[in-house]
Amino acid sequence: MLTVEEIDQMSLVQKLQVMESLWESITHHEEEYLSPAWHEQVLKETETSFANGQEVAVDWKKAKQELRKLFE
């Protein structure tokens, strides 16, 4: 396991890669995790905003590329 000190020594890109790997690992076992009740409400609000044209869909791969450009 990584210590806080080891994480502090990592570059931002390395930290983001570790976070992405952790997220991927978690999603492979999503049946083990329950979302908090407020998630449903937020999702409903976002769905309504999207339906009303207040939210814009962005391809996830493209979004990740754009975010990586900001932090390189």
C-alpha positions in Angstrom: 0.0 0.0 0.0 1.2 3.5 -0.7 1.8 5.9 2.1 0.8 9.6 2.0 4.5 10.5 1.8 4.9 8.2 -1.3 1.8 9.7 -2.9 3.1 13.2 -2.3 6.3 12.3 -4.2 4.2 11.3 -7.3 3.6 13.6 -10.2 0.1 14.8 -10.9 -0.1 12.5 -13.9 1.0 9.5 -11.8 -1.6 10.4 -9.2 -4.4 10.6 -11.8 -3.3 7.3 -13.3 -3.5 5.6 -9.9 -6.9 7.2 -9.3 -8.1 5.9 -12.7 -6.8 2.4 -11.9 -8.5 2.5 -8.5 -11.8 3.5 -10.1 -11.5 0.8 -12.7 -10.9 -1.8 -10.0 -13.9 -0.5 -8.0 -16.2 -0.7 -10.9 -15.3 -4.3 -11.5 -17.0 -5.0 -8.2 -19.7 -2.5 -8.2 -22.3 -4.9 -6.8 -20.4 -4.7 -3.5 -21.0 -0.9 -3.1 -24.2 0.9 -2.5 -24.6 4.5 -3.6 -25.7 7.0 -1.0 -29.4 8.0 -1.3 -28.6 11.6 -2.4 -26.9 10.2 -5.6 -30.4 9.3 -7.0 -31.6 12.9 -6.5 -28.6 14.4 -8.1 -28.9 12.0 -11.1 -32.5 13.0 -11.5 -31.6 16.7 -11.4 -28.9 16.1 -14.0 -31.3 14.1 -16.2 -33.8 16.9 -16.1 -31.2 19.5 -16.9 -30.0 17.5 -19.8 -33.6 17.0 -21.1 -34.1 20.8 -20.9 -30.9 21.5 -22.8 -29.0 22.9 -19.8 -26.5 20.1 -19.8 -24.3 18.9 -22.7 -23.1 15.4 -23.2 -19.4 14.9 -23.7 -17.7 11.7 -24.9 -15.8 10.3 -21.9 -12.7 9.5 -23.9 -12.6 13.0 -25.2 -13.3 14.5 -21.7 -10.4 12.5 -20.3 -8.1 13.7 -23.0 -9.1 17.3 -22.4 -8.5 17.0 -18.7 -5.1 15.4 -19.2 -4.1 18.3 -21.4 -4.9 20.7 -18.5 -2.7 18.8 -16.0 0.3 17.8 -18.1 
